[in-house]
Amino acid sequence: MEGLEIKSYEHKYHQQFKRISLDWLHLHHLYEKADDDLLDNPKKYLENGSFIFLAHFDHQVVGTISLIPVDQNTYEILKLGVVDGFKGAGIGRKLMQICIDVCVEKKVKIITLESSSKLESALKLYEKLGFEHIEVVDAHFESADVKMELKLR
């Protein structure tokens, strides 16, 4: 998509970051209290080594993704969301790819994510990018019935 830019999170975009995530969480009946910590306190996560990327198109934020360190060898992807009207344009793929690139650069071994079987198009994207389904153990979210990982080396 020409004109699309992926940029690091800036606080001035906090409301857009939060709204995009809450919109899809509520749409699919996946919102739970555990979502609030990251959505309300992104600065806390950024100070602890996390990354948040925002997709910008025509002066508006149209997508978000978060990359959170679990430990030295593992990062987790959270809150991939794309605004309605922009889905299907490759924005989710670009957001995922920048997270994969950051992990390769940091020599991370595994990227994990939790999801829901309700999010079929997201699961297809993850599979296309090489993520494999693994057993769901100790999920952060009650609604997470899918867990996937990508081994980088």
Backbone as CSV, one residue per row, in Angstrom:
resi,resn,N_x,N_y,N_z,CA_x,CA_y,CA_z,C_x,C_y,C_z
1,MET,0.847,-1.175,0.000,0.000,0.000,0.000,0.891,1.236,0.000
2,GLU,0.840,1.975,-1.061,1.676,3.167,-1.210,1.244,4.240,-0.213
3,GLY,2.228,4.852,0.429,1.927,5.902,1.398,1.799,5.389,2.820
4,LEU,1.876,4.079,3.009,1.805,3.498,4.341,3.165,3.600,5.013
5,GLU,3.182,4.064,6.255,4.423,4.135,7.025,4.236,3.403,8.336
6,ILE,5.235,2.618,8.722,5.236,1.958,10.024,6.198,2.745,10.904
7,LYS,5.684,3.250,12.022,6.488,4.080,12.917,6.400,3.547,14.339
8,SER,7.417,3.858,15.131,7.390,3.509,16.544,6.328,4.340,17.268
9,TYR,5.790,3.755,18.306,4.761,4.398,19.122,5.242,5.739,19.662
10,GLU,4.350,6.706,19.627,4.549,7.986,20.306,3.305,8.228,21.145
11,HIS,3.498,8.808,22.332,2.393,8.985,23.267,1.228,9.775,22.663
12,LYS,1.524,10.691,21.751,0.440,11.493,21.166,-0.570,10.635,20.408
13,TYR,-0.213,9.375,20.122,-1.115,8.454,19.434,-1.749,7.432,20.382
14,HIS,-1.645,7.687,21.684,-2.139,6.710,22.664,-3.616,6.365,22.457
15,GLN,-4.451,7.366,22.256,-5.879,7.094,22.111,-6.169,6.239,20.874
16,GLN,-5.462,6.481,19.774,-5.662,5.667,18.571,-5.201,4.230,18.814
17,PHE,-4.043,4.077,19.463,-3.519,2.752,19.799,-4.553,1.980,20.610
18,LYS,-5.083,2.622,21.626,-6.046,1.971,22.512,-7.358,1.680,21.772
19,ARG,-7.867,2.637,21.014,-9.144,2.480,20.326,-9.104,1.345,19.310
20,ILE,-8.028,1.271,18.533,-7.925,0.216,17.511,-7.997,-1.154,18.171
21,SER,-7.274,-1.330,19.268,-7.295,-2.624,19.965,-8.658,-2.902,20.583
22,LEU,-9.215,-1.919,21.265,-10.517,-2.140,21.909,-11.616,-2.410,20.884
23,ASP,-11.545,-1.764,19.723,-12.565,-1.980,18.693,-12.637,-3.449,18.278
24,TRP,-11.494,-4.061,17.957,-11.557,-5.451,17.501,-11.802,-6.411,18.662
25,LEU,-11.286,-6.072,19.843,-11.547,-6.937,21.003,-13.050,-7.000,21.306
26,HIS,-13.710,-5.843,21.311,-15.147,-5.819,21.586,-15.951,-6.446,20.441
27,LEU,-15.550,-6.174,19.200,-16.248,-6.725,18.046,-16.338,-8.247,18.115
28,HIS,-15.256,-8.882,18.548,-15.193,-10.348,18.593,-15.478,-10.901,19.986
29,HIS,-15.925,-10.028,20.883,-16.245,-10.434,22.264,-15.044,-11.090,22.944
30,LEU,-13.875,-10.477,22.763,-12.636,-11.011,23.322,-12.040,-10.108,24.412
31,TYR,-12.637,-8.941,24.624,-12.075,-8.024,25.627,-12.143,-8.659,27.013
32,GLU,-11.052,-8.479,27.755,-11.029,-8.863,29.163,-10.135,-7.894,29.922
33,LYS,-10.297,-7.856,31.205,-9.592,-6.893,32.057,-8.067,-6.963,31.837
34,ALA,-7.546,-8.126,31.540,-6.101,-8.295,31.330,-5.579,-7.453,30.167
35,ASP,-6.461,-7.032,29.263,-6.042,-6.197,28.124,-5.664,-4.784,28.561
36,ASP,-6.239,-4.331,29.668,-6.095,-2.927,30.055,-4.667,-2.507,30.398
37,ASP,-3.875,-3.391,30.970,-2.543,-2.981,31.428,-1.719,-2.412,30.278
38,LEU,-1.599,-3.144,29.193,-0.834,-2.659,28.036,-1.527,-1.452,27.396
39,LEU,-2.831,-1.525,27.238,-3.549,-0.450,26.547,-3.548,0.854,27.344
40,ASP,-3.558,0.763,28.665,-3.556,1.967,29.500,-2.151,2.464,29.837
41,ASN,-1.161,1.562,29.798,0.193,1.901,30.254,1.282,1.509,29.263
42,PRO,1.180,1.905,28.005,2.204,1.483,27.044,3.603,1.955,27.427
43,LYS,3.706,3.116,28.077,5.018,3.643,28.468,5.751,2.663,29.382
44,LYS,5.023,2.046,30.302,5.621,1.061,31.215,6.246,-0.087,30.424
45,TYR,5.556,-0.541,29.401,6.062,-1.638,28.575,7.270,-1.192,27.757
46,LEU,7.185,-0.006,27.183,8.302,0.506,26.378,9.557,0.662,27.232
47,GLU,9.393,1.086,28.476,10.541,1.250,29.382,11.169,-0.083,29.749
48,ASN,10.421,-1.174,29.574,10.925,-2.507,29.900,11.336,-3.301,28.658
49,GLY,11.632,-2.585,27.565,12.184,-3.246,26.384,11.181,-3.665,25.327
50,SER,9.929,-3.288,25.491,8.917,-3.625,24.487,8.965,-2.654,23.313
51,PHE,8.307,-3.046,22.247,8.161,-2.210,21.061,6.675,-2.130,20.740
52,ILE,6.240,-0.963,20.329,4.888,-0.800,19.807,5.041,-0.061,18.487
53,PHE,4.442,-0.633,17.450,4.513,-0.021,16.134,3.107,0.367,15.683
54,LEU,3.039,1.492,14.990,1.781,1.994,14.475,1.896,2.165,12.965
55,ALA,0.869,1.718,12.247,0.804,1.905,10.809,0.066,3.205,10.544
56,HIS,0.699,4.107,9.798,0.128,5.413,9.481,-0.182,5.471,7.988
57,PHE,-1.363,5.966,7.672,-1.730,6.193,6.283,-2.537,7.484,6.218
58,ASP,-2.096,8.394,5.378,-2.816,9.648,5.168,-3.115,10.355,6.497
59,HIS,-2.095,10.483,7.313,-2.160,11.200,8.597,-3.091,10.565,9.619
60,GLN,-3.373,9.273,9.491,-4.144,8.607,10.537,-3.505,7.269,10.863
61,VAL,-3.694,6.833,12.108,-3.191,5.536,12.543,-4.217,4.487,12.114
62,VAL,-3.759,3.512,11.317,-4.671,2.511,10.768,-4.344,1.094,11.233
63,GLY,-3.276,0.942,12.040,-2.924,-0.383,12.543,-1.946,-0.289,13.693
64,THR,-1.962,-1.332,14.538,-1.065,-1.369,15.694,-0.555,-2.790,15.907
65,ILE,0.584,-2.876,16.574,1.114,-4.159,17.024,2.079,-3.896,18.168
66,SER,2.158,-4.840,19.095,3.073,-4.735,20.237,3.962,-5.967,20.275
67,LEU,5.205,-5.763,20.658,6.203,-6.829,20.763,6.814,-6.747,22.152
68,ILE,6.567,-7.756,22.971,6.897,-7.717,24.388,7.940,-8.790,24.708
69,PRO,9.045,-8.435,25.388,10.011,-9.463,25.770,9.452,-10.363,26.879
70,VAL,9.580,-11.660,26.674,9.203,-12.636,27.693,10.447,-12.976,28.510
71,ASP,11.533,-13.229,27.796,12.853,-13.449,28.386,13.872,-13.129,27.296
72,GLN,15.138,-13.420,27.555,16.197,-13.044,26.616,16.023,-13.679,25.230
73,ASN,15.422,-14.856,25.181,15.316,-15.591,23.922,13.925,-15.577,23.290
74,THR,12.955,-15.020,23.995,11.565,-15.102,23.540,10.872,-13.750,23.625
75,TYR,10.177,-13.391,22.565,9.315,-12.211,22.556,7.903,-12.663,22.198
76,GLU,6.930,-11.875,22.629,5.538,-12.193,22.350,4.893,-11.049,21.582
77,ILE,4.089,-11.400,20.594,3.334,-10.411,19.832,1.951,-10.278,20.457
78,LEU,1.553,-9.021,20.666,0.241,-8.714,21.234,-0.422,-7.597,20.432
79,LYS,-1.727,-7.598,20.429,-2.544,-6.475,19.959,-2.287,-6.064,18.512
80,LEU,-2.240,-7.048,17.630,-2.222,-6.731,16.204,-3.636,-6.334,15.817
81,GLY,-3.789,-5.141,15.308,-5.115,-4.692,14.887,-5.017,-3.750,13.709
82,VAL,-5.967,-3.866,12.803,-6.045,-2.984,11.638,-7.462,-2.434,11.570
83,VAL,-7.571,-1.154,11.300,-8.852,-0.458,11.228,-9.689,-1.009,10.073
84,ASP,-10.994,-1.167,10.329,-11.912,-1.563,9.246,-11.767,-0.586,8.085
85,GLY,-11.842,-1.113,6.881,-11.652,-0.291,5.696,-10.218,-0.359,5.188
86,PHE,-9.313,-0.850,6.045,-7.904,-1.000,5.668,-7.461,-2.462,5.722
87,LYS,-8.365,-3.330,6.168,-8.032,-4.759,6.239,-7.897,-5.315,4.834
88,GLY,-7.000,-6.283,4.670,-6.794,-6.893,3.365,-5.806,-6.151,2.491
89,ALA,-5.219,-5.077,3.014,-4.268,-4.276,2.237,-2.809,-4.609,2.575
90,GLY,-2.595,-5.648,3.386,-1.232,-6.055,3.734,-0.656,-5.335,4.934
91,ILE,-1.455,-4.553,5.635,-0.951,-3.791,6.783,-0.581,-4.723,7.930
92,GLY,-1.429,-5.705,8.209,-1.117,-6.672,9.268,0.176,-7.412,8.989
93,ARG,0.360,-7.804,7.737,1.591,-8.506,7.346,2.814,-7.609,7.569
94,LYS,2.706,-6.334,7.193,3.836,-5.413,7.374,4.146,-5.213,8.861
95,LEU,3.113,-5.101,9.681,3.323,-4.951,11.121,3.979,-6.204,11.705
96,MET,3.504,-7.362,11.287,4.118,-8.618,11.756,5.572,-8.702,11.309
97,GLN,5.840,-8.333,10.052,7.194,-8.458,9.516,8.171,-7.558,10.254
98,ILE,7.752,-6.368,10.641,8.679,-5.496,11.361,9.014,-6.098,12.723
99,CYS,8.056,-6.767,13.354,8.329,-7.433,14.630,9.291,-8.606,14.441
100,ILE,9.080,-9.368,13.383,9.994,-10.481,13.084,11.394,-9.931,12.825
101,ASP,11.495,-8.849,12.052,12.796,-8.250,11.749,13.508,-7.774,13.018
102,VAL,12.765,-7.156,13.935,13.360,-6.704,15.204,13.898,-7.904,15.980
103,CYS,13.136,-8.984,16.002,13.563,-10.177,16.734,14.797,-10.817,16.109
104,VAL,14.864,-10.845,14.788,16.050,-11.374,14.103,17.258,-10.514,14.472
105,GLU,17.088,-9.204,14.422,18.178,-8.281,14.746,18.651,-8.467,16.192
106,LYS,17.719,-8.747,17.106,18.055,-8.917,18.513,18.473,-10.353,18.841
107,LYS,18.526,-11.191,17.825,18.915,-12.589,17.972,17.985,-13.361,18.911
108,VAL,16.716,-13.007,18.865,15.684,-13.720,19.619,15.478,-15.079,18.957
109,LYS,15.210,-16.102,19.750,15.055,-17.447,19.204,13.608,-17.798,18.867
110,ILE,12.665,-17.295,19.682,11.270,-17.692,19.496,10.359,-16.475,19.647
111,ILE,9.395,-16.373,18.744,8.326,-15.381,18.873,7.044,-16.166,19.134
112,THR,6.336,-15.792,20.192,5.086,-16.462,20.508,3.924,-15.487,20.347
113,LEU,2.740,-16.034,20.285,1.531,-15.216,20.321,0.379,-16.088,20.783
114,GLU,-0.568,-15.444,21.416,-1.817,-16.092,21.796,-2.914,-15.447,20.972
115,SER,-3.892,-16.240,20.591,-4.972,-15.707,19.778,-6.258,-16.461,20.079
116,SER,-7.243,-16.210,19.251,-8.528,-16.872,19.394,-8.904,-17.516,18.066
117,SER,-9.534,-18.665,18.142,-9.984,-19.333,16.927,-11.031,-18.496,16.184
118,LYS,-11.600,-17.480,16.842,-12.549,-16.573,16.191,-11.865,-15.691,15.140
119,LEU,-10.551,-15.495,15.272,-9.812,-14.563,14.411,-9.164,-15.311,13.248
120,GLU,-9.992,-15.873,12.386,-9.517,-16.761,11.324,-8.526,-16.097,10.372
121,SER,-8.776,-14.860,9.965,-7.863,-14.218,9.010,-6.511,-13.951,9.659
122,ALA,-6.500,-13.607,10.941,-5.226,-13.401,11.641,-4.459,-14.717,11.738
123,LEU,-5.153,-15.786,12.059,-4.486,-17.090,12.173,-3.884,-17.511,10.836
124,LYS,-4.592,-17.246,9.743,-4.056,-17.566,8.406,-2.794,-16.762,8.127
125,LEU,-2.792,-15.494,8.513,-1.598,-14.660,8.332,-0.424,-15.238,9.114
126,TYR,-0.658,-15.580,10.378,0.423,-16.126,11.206,0.983,-17.409,10.583
127,GLU,0.099,-18.265,10.098,0.546,-19.510,9.468,1.376,-19.226,8.218
128,LYS,0.940,-18.255,7.403,1.693,-17.897,6.193,3.092,-17.390,6.544
129,LEU,3.222,-16.754,7.690,4.516,-16.219,8.120,5.381,-17.278,8.810
130,GLY,4.882,-18.497,8.919,5.682,-19.596,9.458,5.406,-19.944,10.910
131,PHE,4.448,-19.293,11.536,4.105,-19.640,12.910,3.425,-21.001,12.932
132,GLU,3.733,-21.774,13.965,3.151,-23.104,14.109,2.346,-23.167,15.397
133,HIS,1.271,-23.933,15.350,0.415,-24.105,16.521,1.131,-24.944,17.574
134,ILE,1.024,-24.512,18.827,1.568,-25.275,19.951,0.477,-25.367,21.015
135,GLU,0.719,-26.203,22.004,-0.267,-26.397,23.067,-0.463,-25.103,23.862
136,VAL,-1.704,-24.801,24.168,-2.021,-23.622,24.984,-1.816,-24.007,26.448
137,VAL,-0.796,-23.402,27.062,-0.500,-23.642,28.473,-0.319,-22.281,29.141
138,ASP,-0.950,-22.085,30.282,-0.817,-20.839,31.039,-1.045,-19.602,30.175
139,ALA,-2.152,-19.548,29.490,-2.468,-18.400,28.642,-2.682,-17.152,29.491
140,HIS,-2.245,-16.009,28.963,-2.434,-14.727,29.645,-3.897,-14.292,29.613
141,PHE,-4.613,-14.758,28.596,-5.980,-14.315,28.371,-6.923,-15.509,28.384
142,GLU,-8.043,-15.368,29.069,-9.031,-16.443,29.147,-9.561,-16.818,27.776
143,SER,-9.666,-15.840,26.890,-10.218,-16.085,25.558,-9.214,-16.710,24.588
144,ALA,-7.962,-16.834,25.011,-6.922,-17.375,24.118,-7.035,-18.898,24.058
145,ASP,-7.539,-19.392,22.933,-7.614,-20.840,22.746,-6.640,-21.313,21.666
146,VAL,-5.781,-20.395,21.212,-4.760,-20.706,20.214,-3.443,-20.115,20.694
147,LYS,-2.383,-20.898,20.595,-1.048,-20.395,20.870,-0.168,-20.841,19.706
148,MET,0.684,-19.920,19.259,1.555,-20.210,18.124,2.955,-19.689,18.426
149,GLU,3.921,-20.261,17.706,5.297,-19.758,17.846,6.008,-19.852,16.509
150,LEU,6.992,-18.975,16.392,7.876,-18.962,15.239,9.292,-19.118,15.768
151,LYS,9.954,-20.187,15.355,11.347,-20.410,15.761,12.237,-19.730,14.734
152,LEU,13.110,-18.847,15.226,13.956,-18.081,14.317,15.314,-18.705,14.070
153,ARG,15.766,-19.600,14.946,17.042,-20.280,14.701,17.161,-21.502,15.558
